[in-house]
């Protein structure tokens, strides 16, 4: 499970180190350390899926009735998705298309969301977190 928040710097080539805690979770919970990094379809960020979760997503999309929205999702999210295997330093190289979608600059923020994690530009993350916390002011889990 991916949880926690971490920040790392991306180099000029577009390489960024996946947080050690996320690499550990990937290795201990998933037999494969391959990630699929894709555009988020509803936020200016990237989503990193372990291969098992990516296959689940593809199966759900393939089971959907054809529609303009499904076709758009296939083009926008699946079409630009990139397979990434962290190198010995734990870095992945993010494609220019993905970096542009998330407006990634040097400072990159990682946020665990359970079975996957998100990759944000640090400034965009800060704005999103403020908006999320405001939205949660009156939210009750009912536990």
Residue pairs with C-beta under 8 A, 6 or more apart in sequence:
1 25
1 29
1 112
1 114
1 115
2 22
2 25
2 112
2 113
2 114
2 115
2 116
2 117
3 112
3 114
4 19
4 21
4 112
5 109
5 110
5 111
5 112
6 19
6 21
6 22
6 109
6 110
7 107
7 108
7 109
7 110
7 122
8 16
8 17
8 19
8 108
8 110
9 16
9 106
9 107
9 108
10 16
10 94
10 99
10 104
10 105
10 106
10 107
10 108
13 93
14 93
14 94
14 95
14 96
14 99
14 104
15 91
15 92
15 93
15 94
16 91
16 92
16 94
16 104
16 108
16 119
17 86
17 89
17 90
17 91
18 26
18 35
18 48
18 86
18 90
18 91
18 92
18 110
19 90
19 110
20 90
21 112
22 48
22 110
22 112
22 117
23 33
23 86
23 90
25 112
26 33
26 35
26 50
27 33
29 50
30 50
30 51
30 52
32 50
32 51
32 52
33 85
33 86
34 50
34 51
34 83
34 84
34 85
35 48
35 49
35 50
35 51
35 83
35 84
35 85
35 86
35 92
36 48
36 49
36 51
36 54
36 81
36 82
36 83
36 84
37 46
37 47
37 48
37 49
37 81
37 82
37 84
37 92
37 94
37 98
37 119
38 46
38 47
38 49
38 54
38 77
38 78
38 80
38 81
38 82
38 98
39 46
39 47
39 76
39 77
39 80
39 81
39 98
39 101
39 102
40 46
40 47
40 77
40 102
40 118
41 73
41 76
41 77
43 118
43 128
44 101
44 102
44 103
44 120
44 121
44 124
45 102
45 118
45 119
45 120
45 121
45 124
45 125
45 128
46 94
46 98
46 101
46 102
46 104
46 118
46 119
46 120
47 116
47 117
47 118
47 119
48 84
48 116
48 117
48 118
48 119
49 57
49 116
50 115
50 116
53 115
53 116
54 81
58 78
61 70
61 73
61 74
61 78
64 70
80 95
80 97
80 98
80 101
82 94
82 95
82 98
84 92
84 93
84 94
85 92
86 92
94 104
94 119
98 104
102 119
102 120
102 121
102 124
103 121
103 124
104 119
104 121
105 121
105 122
105 123
107 121
107 122
107 123
108 119
108 120
108 121
108 122
109 119
109 120
109 121
109 122
109 125
110 117
110 118
110 119
110 120
111 117
111 118
111 120
111 125
120 128
